[in-house]
């Protein structure tokens, strides 16, 4: 854990003035890059932590000079966060592809995976328009839930629950179709 810096009274007053004058605008700037509220709040706080060594000097500047310096820190921190998220998403996508490749190699019958994909495709076609749109946007296009929720005028938590229910329905549909195909193949 990082040690909290010890501030002099003068530094504390200078930092308080900077926070009061710029916190809302800094958070607003970060929120444009990082839609997750908690992450945006964390980054906004981090901007002021980064500014601590120069807070007395910054307090001497006019508001525009302070804002320029703080906005520079905010942009850099937001870019770093976005890059980490993109790297993480790319790693997750690669890991998912590796799992699919392994599954393809491990499937007893070569046609079994193809059948499963075909079952899933047919189940997706049977979904209602809204459900299919949500699945397409999140799972196929890789768009964040927060972005989709804003677009549809829903809360992210409600959208997550909807996607959970849709995935459950898809799983049941695929399993039913697979069992039906196995019974048909045995007769």
C-alpha positions as a printed NumPy array, in Angstrom:
array([[  0.   ,   0.   ,   0.   ],
       [  1.243,   3.476,  -0.852],
       [  2.132,   5.776,   2.038],
       [  0.066,   8.896,   2.329],
       [  2.167,  12.015,   1.874],
       [  2.545,  14.256,   4.914],
       [  1.316,  17.739,   4.083],
       [  2.183,  21.009,   5.713],
       [ -0.704,  23.296,   6.663],
       [  0.139,  25.552,   3.735],
       [  0.142,  22.608,   1.298],
       [ -3.171,  21.379,   2.701],
       [ -4.767,  24.816,   2.241],
       [ -3.356,  25.086,  -1.288],
       [ -4.612,  21.62 ,  -2.164],
       [ -8.052,  22.371,  -0.706],
       [ -8.294,  25.502,  -2.887],
       [ -7.291,  23.507,  -5.985],
       [ -9.845,  20.79 ,  -5.254],
       [-12.62 ,  23.296,  -4.599],
       [-11.872,  25.22 ,  -7.785],
       [-11.339,  22.315, -10.202],
       [-12.691,  18.997,  -8.938],
       [-16.008,  19.048, -10.835],
       [-14.408,  20.002, -14.159],
       [-11.602,  17.447, -13.711],
       [-14.125,  14.706, -12.978],
       [-16.23 ,  15.762, -15.968],
       [-13.218,  15.578, -18.273],
       [-12.263,  12.128, -17.01 ],
       [-15.859,  10.878, -17.301],
       [-15.713,  11.534, -21.055],
       [-12.911,   8.971, -21.351],
       [-13.862,   6.605, -18.509],
       [-17.629,   6.06 , -18.287],
       [-17.453,   3.998, -15.054],
       [-18.379,   6.475, -12.281],
       [-16.268,   4.86 ,  -9.584],
       [-13.211,   4.701, -11.824],
       [-13.731,   8.346, -12.848],
       [-13.954,   9.382,  -9.189],
       [-10.782,   7.433,  -8.374],
       [ -8.892,   9.032, -11.257],
       [-10.099,  12.52 , -10.288],
       [ -8.693,  11.976,  -6.801],
       [ -5.481,  10.631,  -8.29 ],
       [ -5.074,  13.865, -10.297],
       [ -4.915,  15.87 ,  -7.075],
       [ -2.581,  13.349,  -5.428],
       [ -0.247,  13.749,  -8.412],
       [ -0.435,  17.535,  -7.998],
       [  0.549,  17.517,  -4.288],
       [  4.275,  18.129,  -4.849],
       [  3.452,  21.283,  -6.829],
       [  0.243,  22.372,  -5.037],
       [  1.78 ,  25.488,  -3.466],
       [  3.239,  26.592,  -6.793],
       [ -0.073,  25.864,  -8.541],
       [ -2.025,  27.868,  -5.97 ],
       [  0.032,  30.905,  -7.014],
       [ -1.129,  30.577, -10.658],
       [ -4.383,  31.931, -12.061],
       [ -7.324,  29.552, -12.501],
       [ -6.56 ,  28.948, -16.187],
       [ -2.958,  28.013, -15.407],
       [ -4.086,  25.658, -12.656],
       [ -6.69 ,  24.085, -14.919],
       [ -4.207,  23.555, -17.756],
       [ -1.799,  21.713, -15.472],
       [ -4.481,  19.612, -13.771],
       [ -6.226,  18.803, -17.069],
       [ -2.907,  17.563, -18.462],
       [ -2.576,  15.14 , -15.551],
       [ -6.225,  14.097, -15.937],
       [ -5.859,  13.39 , -19.667],
       [ -2.725,  11.316, -19.092],
       [ -4.285,   9.277, -16.289],
       [ -7.458,   8.693, -18.336],
       [ -5.407,   7.579, -21.364],
       [ -3.436,   5.17 , -19.188],
       [ -6.688,   3.722, -17.768],
       [ -8.212,   3.302, -21.238],
       [ -5.047,   1.606, -22.525],
       [ -5.117,  -0.834, -19.59 ],
       [ -8.782,  -1.615, -20.263],
       [ -8.113,  -2.199, -23.971],
       [ -5.153,  -4.463, -23.169],
       [ -7.279,  -6.392, -20.657],
       [-10.126,  -6.781, -23.164],
       [ -7.667,  -7.962, -25.834],
       [ -6.193, -10.489, -23.41 ],
       [ -9.682, -11.718, -22.534],
       [-10.557, -12.082, -26.214],
       [ -7.346, -14.042, -26.863],
       [ -8.036, -16.27 , -23.869],
       [-11.576, -16.923, -25.122],
       [-10.243, -17.859, -28.555],
       [ -7.737, -20.23 , -26.951],
       [-10.542, -21.891, -24.991],
       [-12.581, -22.299, -28.169],
       [ -9.562, -23.799, -29.937],
       [ -8.964, -26.21 , -27.048],
       [-12.628, -27.185, -27.   ],
       [-12.556, -27.787, -30.719],
       [ -9.592, -30.153, -30.213],
       [-11.203, -31.908, -27.232],
       [-14.678, -32.498, -28.667],
       [-15.27 , -36.22 , -29.154],
       [-17.153, -35.848, -32.393],
       [-15.8  , -33.244, -34.81 ],
       [-19.308, -32.183, -35.826],
       [-20.407, -31.705, -32.193],
       [-18.936, -28.196, -31.839],
       [-20.326, -27.186, -35.21 ],
       [-23.708, -28.489, -34.106],
       [-23.487, -26.491, -30.88 ],
       [-22.665, -23.329, -32.827],
       [-25.546, -24.049, -35.195],
       [-27.89 , -24.562, -32.222],
       [-26.726, -21.266, -30.724],
       [-27.228, -19.458, -34.028],
       [-30.798, -20.765, -34.284],
       [-31.525, -19.853, -30.658],
       [-30.191, -16.33 , -31.243],
       [-32.516, -15.984, -34.232],
       [-35.491, -16.856, -31.985],
       [-34.662, -14.111, -29.471],
       [-36.825, -11.005, -29.419],
       [-35.435,  -7.892, -31.104],
       [-34.306,  -6.077, -27.92 ],
       [-32.646,  -9.152, -26.442],
       [-30.9  ,  -9.946, -29.712],
       [-29.731,  -6.319, -30.018],
       [-28.273,  -6.379, -26.482],
       [-26.481,  -9.695, -27.075],
       [-25.117,  -8.452, -30.394],
       [-23.878,  -5.16 , -28.914],
       [-22.22 ,  -6.628, -25.822],
       [-20.994, -10.086, -26.796],
       [-20.324,  -9.714, -30.507],
       [-19.338,  -6.041, -30.777],
       [-17.666,  -5.969, -27.347],
       [-19.334,  -2.72 , -26.263],
       [-19.346,  -1.932, -22.523],
       [-22.576,  -2.448, -20.617],
       [-22.51 ,   1.16 , -19.365],
       [-22.484,   2.483, -22.937],
       [-25.322,   0.184, -24.067],
       [-27.373,   1.057, -20.975],
       [-27.103,   4.792, -21.714],
       [-28.103,   4.181, -25.316],
       [-31.21 ,   2.231, -24.249],
       [-32.089,   4.505, -21.317],
       [-31.564,   1.741, -18.74 ],
       [-29.435,   1.388, -15.651],
       [-26.294,  -0.764, -16.1  ],
       [-27.401,  -3.084, -13.274],
       [-30.752,  -3.682, -14.991],
       [-28.992,  -4.38 , -18.283],
       [-26.617,  -6.86 , -16.612],
       [-29.613,  -8.708, -15.165],
       [-31.327,  -8.751, -18.571],
       [-28.185, -10.155, -20.204],
       [-27.886, -12.775, -17.467],
       [-31.459, -13.906, -18.129],
       [-30.939, -13.923, -21.893],
       [-27.761, -16.026, -21.536],
       [-29.651, -18.461, -19.335],
       [-32.421, -18.756, -21.946],
       [-29.848, -19.268, -24.699],
       [-28.098, -21.975, -22.677],
       [-31.398, -23.787, -22.101],
       [-32.325, -23.471, -25.766],
       [-28.965, -24.835, -26.95 ],
       [-29.133, -27.729, -24.471],
       [-32.713, -28.599, -25.561],
       [-31.743, -28.54 , -29.219],
       [-28.624, -30.608, -28.534],
       [-30.559, -33.234, -26.561],
       [-33.2  , -33.363, -29.279],
       [-30.505, -33.854, -31.938],
       [-28.871, -36.644, -29.88 ],
       [-32.208, -38.459, -29.478],
       [-32.879, -38.096, -33.177],
       [-29.407, -39.457, -34.049],
       [-29.941, -42.535, -31.844],
       [-33.198, -43.501, -33.543]])
